[in-house]
Amino acid sequence: MAGCLLLMNISAQAQNEPFNTILQRINKDLQTFVKDKPLADEVTQHLKNLNADGSWRDINYADAQYDPLKRIKDMATVYIRPSNRLYNNNELYAAIVKSLQNWLDKNPKNKNWWYNDIFYPQAIGETLILMRSAKIGLPAALENALITRMIRRLKTGDGANTSDEALHYLYRACLTKNKATLDSAAKYLFEPIAITDGKEGVQVDGSYYQHGKQQAIASYGRVFAGNSVSAAFYLRETEYALPKDQLAILVDYLKNTFLKTIRGSFYDFNVRGRGISRKDSLSSGMGGMVSKIKRFDPENAAYWDASTLRTSGKEPASYAVTHSHNQYWKSGYTLHLRPAYTFSVQTASTRTLRTERGNNENILGKFLPDGATNIQRSGSEYANLMPVWEWDKIPGTTSRDYADDNGATIKSDWGIPGTTKFVGGVSDGIYGVSCYDLNYDSVQAKKAWFFFDKEVVCLGAGINSSAKENITTTINQAWFRGNVTSSNGAQANGKSELWAVHDSIGYIFPQGGNLEISNKAQTGNWYRINHFQSKTELKHNVFKIWLNHGKNPQHASYQYLVVPGVDVVGLKKYDRSMIQILKNTDELQAVKHIGLDMLQAVFYKAGTLAAGGLSLQVDQPCTVYIKDLNGKSPTLYIADPAQENASIKVLLKLPGLSKSKSIDCNLPTGAFAGATANFKIKE
C-alpha cells in the first residue's frame, strides 16, 4: 500500500511539473522590488475609492487602459505578502474578488488592440498567479472565467508583439497545467530570438526593427529583450530551456546593442521611438532584467554585474564602460561610447522608415530621424524634458525655425519612409564617421560626424533652403544645470573661433558663425506631444545652443566640436591643433586627427582629397577611414552609405608609403550592404 501511495505521489508531481516550478518563478518575479509600505499606502487609497460594485469612480471604463487591472494586481500583491500590513486582510480579499468580477462583467475594450490582446490578458494572468499563493484562493468559477477571458489568437511573426502575447500564453499554461498551451508559449516566446534581414526583429547589424524597417532598439526592442529574458529565466533547466544558439543571439543583442544605449540609468532618446513622448520613458529600470540574465548566462557575469551597478546608480555612469563605436547600417543609427560620454546619431533613408507617430504619441517628433544627436554624461540630460522642448530644435538637426508647434507636427501616422539614400558610415568598432545627405522639409544639407576619443567633430555643408523661415542647426537642447560660460556671451557673428561650456560639455566653433545660446524657461505639457498624457503646464529652464543660418541660405556650412568631460579651464587647455578639418563642402568632408594618426572622410561624389603630403582618390561616393595614417602598414576602412556598389576603387598616396597604392575594394553585399570592409595597406 505504501508503495502505491508513493507511486501516486510521484505521478501527481510529474503531472504538476514543470507547471508549478514555472508558476512559482513567475510569482516570485512579480514581487521583485516591491516596497511594502508605499504599495500598501497606495492600495489603501484605492480601497477608499472603490465603488460598491467593484469599479472605481475615477476610471473611464469605456476607454480603460492600465489603471483598473494594475490596481487589482497591486491589491493581490500586498494581500499575499506576509511582510505587508494588508496581508490576508478580509476587506482587501473582498475588494479583489469584487473588482475582478466587475472587470469580467464589464469586459472593457480599448480602441488600441494592444490593451485588449496584450496588456489585459497579461495583467489578469499575473493577478491570478499571485492569488494562487494566497491562503484563501479566488472562487473557482471566477478564476476559470478570467482564464477563459485571457484566451486570444496568437499572432506569429510579429517580433516583440508575438513574445508579448506568448507571455500570457505561458501564464495561462501554468494556471491550467495545459501542455499544449505551454508548448505554444515556449515556441513563440523564443520565436523572435533570431537574426532577420529586413523583417521585424533583430537585424544582422545588431539593431532592431518593428513596424516595418524602423529602428526600435529600446522601444519594441526593449519589450523583446524583457520578454525573452523573462522567458529564458522562467523556463531555465526545464525541457523548454532556451537553446544555446538562440541564447547566443539574445546575449549578443543585450551586450552589444541594447545595454549600450543606457547611460547611467537613462536611455539614449534616439532609441525610444515614439515612446520618447511618454513620461519617464528614458528611465531604464534595468536591475530586474540583468539579474535574471546572470542565472542563465554566468559566463558574462562580470559584464552583467557592471551593468547592474551602473544602471542602479551604485556606480557612476562611466563605470566599466569600454571604448566602442557601432555603425548600425541597417537602421541609420550610430552609437559612440566612451567612459566619459555617450554620443549617438539617428538618421533615416529611403531604405528605412522615419520615427513614427502612432496612437497620438510622438506628435511633434517630425525631425527626430534627421541627424538627432544624443549627448550624455550623467545620462539624465534629457530625462522628462520633452514636454518643454522646442521640437524644431532637436539636438543635431538642421531645420526650419518655425513660429509654433505646427511645423514640427507629424501629419500622418505610422510608416513614413525616409527621403535620401546616402546615409550610413564606416567603423572599426572603436572609431568611425557617419553621414546624412539631408533633403527633407525644403532643407538640404550634407551632415557628417567624425568620432574620436576626446571629441566628436560635426560638419555641415551645402545648406540650402528657399523656405520663409530661418534655417538653424541645433547643437544641443538639454536641462539647464549650473551656468553657461561662453566666449561671446549670447550671440556673435564672424569667422573667429567661438566656444561655450555647459554641464561639463564643451562646444568649439572653429570658424565662428551666428551662434545663439539660451538658458531661459520654456513651457509646455506632456499632452502636446502625447494625447494620453497630462495637460498640466510645466515650466523648466532649458540650455539651448544653435547656429542661425538665416533665411534662404545658399551653400551655408558649419563646423563644431563637442568635447565632453571638460570645464572652462579644461576647454581652454584643450589642444585644438590635434584636429585638422581638411574639407567641408557639399562634395567632400574630411577630418584628420593628428594625435590618433587617422583620417576620416565622406565623399558625396567620386573625387580626390589632397592635403599635407597625402592623396586619397575614390571612383564612387563612400565613407573612408584610414588608421595609422603615417605608418608603414596603414589600414583602410571603407563603406558605401548608399548601399549600391559592390566595389570601389581607391588610389592612395600616404606619407609613410614610398609609392602610391591602388586598391579594388570589394564591399559587402546582400544583407551586409553598407557594412564596413577593411584592407591592410603594405609596401
SETOR-48597 format. One record per residue (C-alpha): residue number from 1; residue in one letter; x, y, z. Coordinates in steps of 0.05 Angstrom, whole numbers. Example, Ala and Ser with C-alpha at 12.3 -4.5 7.8 and 13.67 -1.06 7.14 Angstrom:
BEGIN
n,res,px,py,pz
1,a,246,-90,156
2,s,273,-21,143
//
This chain:
BEGIN
n,res,px,py,pz
1,m,0,0,0
2,a,57,48,18
3,g,89,34,-49
4,c,24,50,-86
5,l,17,116,-48
6,l,89,134,-65
7,l,77,119,-139
8,m,14,161,-137
9,n,51,220,-106
10,i,107,214,-158
11,s,55,212,-213
12,a,19,274,-185
13,q,85,311,-181
14,a,101,293,-252
15,q,34,320,-275
16,n,47,385,-238
17,e,116,395,-268
18,p,143,438,-297
19,f,80,480,-287
20,n,88,491,-212
21,t,162,508,-219
22,i,149,559,-273
23,l,89,588,-237
24,q,128,596,-172
25,r,185,631,-210
26,i,135,679,-242
27,n,102,693,-175
28,k,168,708,-142
29,d,189,752,-201
30,l,125,793,-197
31,q,143,811,-126
32,t,214,833,-141
33,f,228,905,-120
34,v,161,911,-84
35,k,164,963,-29
36,d,112,942,22
37,k,96,1008,57
38,p,87,1053,-5
39,l,47,999,-41
40,a,3,987,20
41,d,-10,1062,25
42,e,-29,1065,-48
43,v,-75,1004,-43
44,t,-108,1033,19
45,q,-126,1095,-21
46,h,-154,1053,-78
47,l,-197,1015,-28
48,k,-227,1080,-3
49,n,-246,1100,-74
50,l,-275,1032,-94
51,n,-349,1033,-110
52,a,-397,981,-82
53,d,-399,946,-150
54,g,-324,937,-153
55,s,-309,995,-201
56,w,-271,1059,-188
57,r,-305,1126,-196
58,d,-243,1160,-226
59,i,-235,1110,-284
60,n,-270,1114,-351
61,y,-284,1041,-366
62,a,-306,1060,-437
63,d,-233,1076,-450
64,a,-198,1033,-398
65,q,-123,1030,-402
66,y,-74,1008,-347
67,d,-106,1032,-283
68,p,-162,982,-265
69,l,-122,918,-274
70,k,-59,950,-246
71,r,-96,969,-183
72,i,-125,899,-176
73,k,-56,868,-187
74,d,-27,914,-133
75,m,-82,893,-85
76,a,-66,820,-99
77,t,8,833,-88
78,v,0,863,-18
79,y,-53,812,1
80,i,-6,752,-8
81,r,56,782,24
82,p,67,763,97
83,s,112,824,103
84,n,56,872,85
85,r,8,902,135
86,l,-50,884,89
87,y,-30,811,86
88,n,-91,765,88
89,n,-137,825,100
90,n,-211,805,94
91,e,-234,872,67
92,l,-179,871,15
93,y,-197,800,-6
94,a,-269,820,-17
95,a,-246,880,-57
96,i,-202,837,-102
97,v,-260,789,-116
98,k,-309,845,-127
99,s,-264,886,-174
100,l,-245,825,-215
101,q,-318,806,-222
102,n,-334,877,-243
103,w,-280,874,-296
104,l,-306,807,-321
105,d,-377,834,-325
106,k,-359,900,-359
107,n,-310,866,-407
108,p,-279,934,-427
109,k,-250,943,-497
110,n,-199,994,-518
111,k,-192,1025,-588
112,n,-118,1005,-585
113,w,-114,930,-597
114,w,-51,926,-554
115,y,-91,934,-490
116,n,-143,882,-510
117,d,-95,829,-536
118,i,-33,840,-494
119,f,-40,883,-431
120,y,-108,858,-407
121,p,-93,783,-411
122,q,-22,793,-383
123,a,-48,833,-323
124,i,-104,783,-310
125,g,-55,725,-313
126,e,-6,759,-265
127,t,-62,772,-215
128,l,-86,701,-218
129,i,-15,674,-209
130,l,-5,719,-148
131,m,-71,696,-118
132,r,-51,623,-126
133,s,-5,633,-66
134,a,-59,665,-23
135,k,-85,629,39
136,i,-154,636,10
137,g,-155,629,-65
138,l,-203,662,-113
139,p,-271,629,-125
140,a,-261,575,-176
141,a,-316,600,-222
142,l,-287,670,-223
143,e,-216,645,-236
144,n,-239,599,-292
145,a,-280,654,-325
146,l,-220,701,-323
147,i,-174,648,-352
148,t,-223,639,-409
149,r,-223,715,-418
150,m,-147,712,-427
151,i,-153,669,-490
152,r,-132,708,-552
153,r,-109,685,-621
154,l,-34,690,-621
155,k,-6,730,-679
156,t,60,699,-701
157,g,118,731,-737
158,d,105,798,-705
159,g,170,807,-666
160,a,162,838,-597
161,n,86,834,-602
162,t,90,759,-612
163,s,132,750,-550
164,d,85,796,-512
165,e,25,752,-529
166,a,63,688,-517
167,l,79,712,-447
168,h,5,710,-427
169,y,1,642,-461
170,l,55,620,-412
171,y,15,647,-354
172,r,-48,611,-377
173,a,-9,546,-389
174,c,16,545,-317
175,l,-52,563,-288
176,t,-87,507,-327
177,k,-29,457,-329
178,n,-41,450,-404
179,k,19,421,-441
180,a,-5,442,-510
181,t,-11,514,-487
182,l,57,511,-455
183,d,87,482,-519
184,s,59,541,-558
185,a,80,592,-506
186,a,153,567,-505
187,k,156,563,-581
188,y,131,634,-593
189,l,166,666,-534
190,f,231,645,-567
191,e,210,654,-640
192,p,233,727,-643
193,i,303,708,-619
194,a,331,702,-689
195,i,371,743,-738
196,t,327,771,-792
197,d,342,812,-854
198,g,294,869,-865
199,k,237,835,-827
200,e,216,856,-757
201,g,264,835,-703
202,v,340,832,-693
203,q,379,853,-754
204,v,446,828,-779
205,d,480,891,-753
206,g,452,881,-683
207,s,397,934,-688
208,y,323,920,-682
209,y,263,933,-728
210,q,190,939,-711
211,h,131,967,-750
212,g,170,957,-814
213,k,241,978,-825
214,q,243,1026,-766
215,q,297,1028,-714
216,a,265,1005,-648
217,i,325,984,-605
218,a,297,1005,-538
219,s,223,1014,-554
220,y,197,948,-583
221,g,268,921,-575
222,r,261,933,-500
223,v,197,892,-500
224,f,232,837,-540
225,a,292,838,-492
226,g,249,838,-429
227,n,203,782,-452
228,s,259,740,-479
229,v,300,746,-415
230,s,239,732,-372
231,a,220,671,-413
232,a,291,644,-410
233,f,292,656,-335
234,y,225,623,-323
235,l,239,563,-368
236,r,312,551,-348
237,e,333,480,-330
238,t,267,452,-358
239,e,255,415,-423
240,y,234,483,-451
241,a,300,519,-436
242,l,326,569,-487
243,p,370,533,-539
244,k,443,553,-539
245,d,443,583,-609
246,q,386,629,-591
247,l,418,645,-524
248,a,479,670,-563
249,i,435,716,-605
250,l,400,744,-543
251,v,464,755,-504
252,d,496,789,-564
253,y,437,836,-572
254,l,437,853,-498
255,k,512,864,-492
256,n,530,896,-558
257,t,468,937,-573
258,f,413,944,-521
259,l,451,956,-456
260,k,499,1002,-492
261,t,442,1051,-504
262,i,435,1062,-429
263,r,478,1116,-398
264,g,475,1110,-322
265,s,402,1092,-312
266,f,376,1130,-373
267,y,364,1111,-445
268,d,391,1147,-505
269,f,329,1185,-530
270,n,347,1163,-601
271,v,326,1090,-587
272,r,259,1102,-554
273,g,218,1112,-617
274,r,150,1145,-605
275,g,158,1126,-532
276,i,201,1188,-524
277,s,135,1225,-514
278,r,117,1186,-451
279,k,134,1210,-381
280,d,194,1174,-350
281,s,207,1139,-417
282,l,282,1150,-412
283,s,286,1115,-344
284,s,312,1045,-358
285,g,296,1006,-294
286,m,344,951,-314
287,g,360,917,-248
288,g,310,860,-253
289,m,326,842,-325
290,v,402,840,-315
291,s,397,799,-251
292,k,356,747,-289
293,i,407,743,-345
294,k,461,722,-297
295,r,422,660,-278
296,f,425,630,-348
297,d,488,665,-375
298,p,540,661,-318
299,e,598,665,-369
300,n,587,740,-375
301,a,573,751,-301
302,a,625,807,-295
303,y,591,846,-351
304,w,522,837,-322
305,d,546,858,-253
306,a,578,921,-280
307,s,513,937,-318
308,t,473,928,-254
309,l,518,974,-215
310,r,515,1029,-268
311,t,441,1027,-281
312,s,424,1024,-207
313,g,466,1085,-192
314,k,511,1047,-144
315,e,569,1064,-190
316,p,578,1124,-236
317,a,555,1124,-308
318,s,627,1114,-330
319,y,638,1051,-290
320,a,667,994,-332
321,v,646,1027,-397
322,t,694,1006,-453
323,h,710,1044,-516
324,s,666,1024,-574
325,h,636,1052,-637
326,n,577,1017,-671
327,q,552,1036,-740
328,y,483,1003,-749
329,w,479,1007,-825
330,k,410,973,-828
331,s,378,1026,-783
332,g,416,1091,-795
333,y,438,1092,-722
334,t,508,1107,-695
335,l,528,1095,-623
336,h,595,1121,-597
337,l,615,1102,-526
338,r,670,1127,-481
339,p,675,1124,-405
340,a,666,1200,-404
341,y,605,1203,-450
342,t,555,1173,-499
343,f,543,1206,-566
344,s,493,1177,-616
345,v,463,1198,-683
346,q,396,1176,-714
347,t,381,1183,-788
348,a,331,1156,-838
349,s,340,1135,-910
350,t,297,1110,-968
351,r,312,1040,-941
352,t,282,1055,-873
353,l,223,1089,-840
354,r,224,1155,-803
355,t,209,1155,-728
356,e,135,1142,-724
357,r,75,1178,-696
358,g,21,1130,-675
359,n,-38,1126,-626
360,n,-30,1202,-618
361,e,40,1192,-589
362,n,103,1229,-613
363,i,61,1284,-645
364,l,119,1333,-652
365,g,175,1284,-670
366,k,179,1304,-743
367,f,255,1317,-742
368,l,278,1260,-696
369,p,308,1219,-754
370,d,344,1278,-786
371,g,411,1272,-751
372,a,388,1278,-679
373,t,448,1275,-632
374,n,441,1248,-562
375,i,499,1273,-518
376,q,501,1244,-448
377,r,549,1248,-389
378,s,507,1232,-327
379,g,452,1203,-370
380,s,396,1248,-345
381,e,409,1307,-391
382,y,343,1299,-427
383,a,301,1259,-378
384,n,229,1285,-377
385,l,249,1349,-413
386,m,210,1333,-476
387,p,145,1369,-457
388,v,182,1436,-459
389,w,229,1421,-517
390,e,227,1466,-577
391,w,215,1409,-625
392,d,242,1443,-687
393,k,309,1448,-650
394,i,323,1375,-634
395,p,397,1368,-618
396,g,440,1356,-680
397,t,387,1373,-732
398,t,387,1426,-786
399,s,316,1450,-798
400,r,267,1508,-807
401,d,256,1552,-746
402,y,181,1551,-742
403,a,138,1601,-706
404,d,98,1547,-670
405,d,89,1472,-659
406,n,53,1461,-725
407,g,118,1460,-764
408,a,145,1401,-722
409,t,79,1362,-723
410,i,79,1294,-758
411,k,17,1297,-802
412,s,4,1223,-813
413,d,10,1160,-770
414,w,59,1102,-780
415,g,108,1084,-834
416,i,133,1148,-867
417,p,195,1130,-909
418,g,260,1169,-909
419,t,277,1214,-967
420,t,351,1204,-981
421,k,394,1144,-998
422,f,464,1167,-978
423,v,460,1151,-904
424,g,509,1109,-864
425,g,582,1108,-845
426,v,646,1069,-832
427,s,672,1039,-767
428,d,727,995,-739
429,g,688,983,-675
430,i,726,1038,-637
431,y,725,1099,-683
432,g,685,1118,-744
433,v,649,1171,-786
434,s,575,1177,-803
435,c,539,1219,-855
436,y,469,1242,-874
437,d,450,1273,-940
438,l,392,1314,-913
439,n,336,1330,-962
440,y,272,1340,-923
441,d,221,1394,-909
442,s,251,1441,-961
443,v,320,1438,-929
444,q,383,1407,-959
445,a,449,1395,-924
446,k,508,1348,-923
447,k,517,1329,-850
448,a,575,1287,-822
449,w,600,1266,-753
450,f,673,1246,-740
451,f,682,1205,-677
452,f,747,1205,-637
453,d,763,1198,-562
454,k,760,1267,-530
455,e,717,1298,-583
456,v,665,1290,-638
457,v,673,1335,-698
458,c,607,1356,-731
459,l,608,1385,-801
460,g,553,1412,-846
461,a,558,1438,-917
462,g,513,1454,-976
463,i,458,1480,-931
464,n,405,1506,-978
465,s,332,1526,-969
466,s,282,1572,-1001
467,a,234,1566,-942
468,k,209,1631,-909
469,e,236,1612,-841
470,n,307,1619,-815
471,i,347,1554,-821
472,t,382,1532,-758
473,t,429,1477,-736
474,t,417,1459,-663
475,i,478,1436,-625
476,n,442,1416,-561
477,q,377,1427,-521
478,a,382,1397,-451
479,w,367,1411,-378
480,f,399,1476,-356
481,r,447,1459,-300
482,g,497,1505,-265
483,n,515,1560,-313
484,v,537,1574,-384
485,t,605,1604,-399
486,s,620,1626,-469
487,s,670,1666,-509
488,n,617,1713,-535
489,g,561,1719,-486
490,a,497,1702,-522
491,q,508,1717,-596
492,a,563,1730,-646
493,n,577,1736,-720
494,g,641,1729,-758
495,k,696,1678,-772
496,s,736,1678,-707
497,e,732,1618,-661
498,l,675,1615,-611
499,w,665,1567,-553
500,a,617,1551,-496
501,v,615,1505,-436
502,h,554,1479,-400
503,d,544,1419,-354
504,s,614,1392,-365
505,i,608,1392,-441
506,g,649,1439,-484
507,y,630,1465,-553
508,i,680,1496,-601
509,f,663,1532,-666
510,p,729,1539,-703
511,q,702,1586,-755
512,g,651,1622,-712
513,g,582,1632,-741
514,n,517,1664,-718
515,l,516,1628,-651
516,e,456,1635,-604
517,i,452,1609,-532
518,s,392,1609,-486
519,n,381,1585,-414
520,k,311,1613,-407
521,a,250,1579,-380
522,q,208,1541,-432
523,t,136,1519,-421
524,g,95,1461,-447
525,n,59,1398,-425
526,w,60,1324,-440
527,y,-6,1327,-477
528,r,24,1369,-532
529,i,68,1310,-552
530,n,24,1252,-529
531,h,-52,1256,-522
532,f,-51,1201,-469
533,q,-10,1245,-422
534,s,-25,1302,-374
535,k,-45,1373,-395
536,t,-13,1403,-333
537,e,31,1462,-353
538,l,105,1454,-339
539,k,160,1506,-338
540,h,234,1488,-339
541,n,299,1523,-351
542,v,330,1495,-415
543,f,400,1501,-443
544,k,395,1512,-517
545,i,452,1526,-565
546,w,445,1534,-640
547,l,472,1565,-704
548,n,427,1611,-744
549,h,440,1605,-819
550,g,387,1658,-834
551,k,334,1658,-889
552,n,347,1628,-958
553,p,417,1602,-943
554,q,456,1580,-1004
555,h,516,1535,-994
556,a,519,1553,-920
557,s,562,1510,-874
558,y,580,1497,-802
559,q,636,1467,-761
560,y,634,1450,-688
561,l,668,1403,-639
562,v,634,1372,-579
563,v,684,1360,-523
564,p,651,1322,-465
565,g,681,1319,-396
566,v,712,1388,-390
567,d,703,1452,-351
568,v,722,1522,-375
569,v,795,1513,-355
570,g,797,1445,-389
571,l,767,1472,-453
572,k,817,1529,-456
573,k,874,1478,-448
574,y,844,1431,-500
575,d,894,1423,-556
576,r,857,1447,-618
577,s,917,1431,-663
578,m,901,1356,-657
579,i,841,1366,-703
580,q,850,1388,-775
581,i,787,1400,-815
582,l,813,1388,-885
583,k,749,1396,-925
584,n,677,1416,-912
585,t,640,1422,-978
586,d,578,1390,-1008
587,e,624,1342,-1045
588,l,674,1324,-992
589,q,681,1328,-916
590,a,745,1305,-884
591,v,779,1309,-816
592,k,849,1289,-796
593,h,866,1273,-723
594,i,940,1286,-711
595,g,944,1253,-643
596,l,908,1189,-664
597,d,942,1189,-732
598,m,878,1177,-771
599,l,839,1207,-828
600,q,763,1204,-837
601,a,727,1227,-899
602,v,659,1228,-932
603,f,658,1231,-1008
604,y,589,1251,-1033
605,k,615,1240,-1104
606,a,676,1210,-1136
607,g,736,1255,-1123
608,t,804,1267,-1093
609,l,827,1292,-1025
610,a,897,1322,-1027
611,a,926,1353,-964
612,g,992,1353,-926
613,g,1030,1302,-966
614,l,973,1253,-974
615,s,925,1239,-1031
616,l,861,1198,-1029
617,q,821,1185,-1092
618,v,757,1145,-1099
619,d,715,1129,-1160
620,q,648,1124,-1123
621,p,614,1161,-1066
622,c,635,1129,-1000
623,t,658,1138,-928
624,v,732,1125,-915
625,y,774,1119,-852
626,i,849,1107,-851
627,k,884,1085,-787
628,d,960,1091,-775
629,l,960,1144,-829
630,n,1035,1158,-825
631,g,1056,1087,-810
632,k,1087,1033,-854
633,s,1025,990,-853
634,p,961,1033,-851
635,t,891,1003,-851
636,l,837,1027,-897
637,y,764,1022,-875
638,i,711,1036,-927
639,a,635,1032,-935
640,d,581,1053,-984
641,p,526,1091,-947
642,a,480,1086,-1008
643,q,488,1010,-1007
644,e,493,1008,-1083
645,n,564,990,-1101
646,a,597,922,-1097
647,s,666,951,-1109
648,i,701,1018,-1102
649,k,769,1034,-1130
650,v,815,1073,-1083
651,l,881,1106,-1102
652,l,925,1124,-1043
653,k,988,1164,-1032
654,l,1005,1165,-958
655,p,1064,1196,-920
656,g,1091,1130,-894
657,l,1090,1094,-961
658,s,1142,1105,-1015
659,k,1094,1097,-1073
660,s,1020,1103,-1090
661,k,974,1044,-1078
662,s,913,1025,-1119
663,i,862,981,-1085
664,d,799,950,-1114
665,c,756,948,-1051
666,n,704,893,-1055
667,l,647,912,-1009
668,p,596,871,-970
669,t,532,857,-1008
670,g,463,829,-994
671,a,442,836,-922
672,f,511,865,-906
673,a,509,920,-959
674,g,530,984,-923
675,a,576,948,-874
676,t,649,965,-868
677,a,704,929,-906
678,n,777,936,-886
679,f,843,929,-923
680,k,914,927,-897
681,i,960,971,-939
682,k,1032,948,-945
683,e,1092,968,-987
//
